[in-house]
Amino acid sequence: MEEKKKDIRYDLDGDELMTQVLCDLVNQYPGLPADDVITFATLPEAGGISLYPDTGAAIDSERTSVTGKVRQVCQYPFFITWRAAGPSEAQKAAMKEWLDRLGRWLERQPVIIDGQSRQLEAYPPVAAGRKITAISRQIAGYLEERDDHQMETWAISMVAKYENIYQK
């Protein structure tokens, strides 16, 4: 018996909106050093931190009411990477913990930063009928790559879930 393959549908407008909202949100992380910026899909050879989309904003489910109101449940998978030159064992552990702490903060869990408990109180508005309902880690911080020049890239995989509500 042949298994029917489900067509993946994408929220193309939501992809663009979620990219901007998430870039802004991660740059509000209270554990981000003052002079650092988490860039979008740009990681200089010398090192830095960047947010990369994974597969785009996919529509998980869609329901249409008798009045024509459409409710989509969508997800936007992404990952954040941190590249550094030849980190020591202590620096590697600190990079992994920093990524994990960022992940917990995005999940709206309390995290300790500089001895203080910090927590993201609410997700920012997205616009155009979209609202973030949850952000969760898919995998804890991990070593993604080590090149021949001793550059290491550490990453954390995340997914933002959101609703898209509009009238047909």
ABEGO torsion letter per residue (X at the ends): XBBBBBBBBBBAAAAAAAAAAAAAAAAABAABBAABBBBBGBBBAAEEBBBBBBAEBBBABBBBBAAGBBBBBBBBBBBBBBBBBGBBAAAAAAAAAAAAAAAAAAAGBBBBBGGBBBBBABBBBAEGGBBBABBBBABBBBBABBBAAGBBBBBBBBBBBBBBBBBX
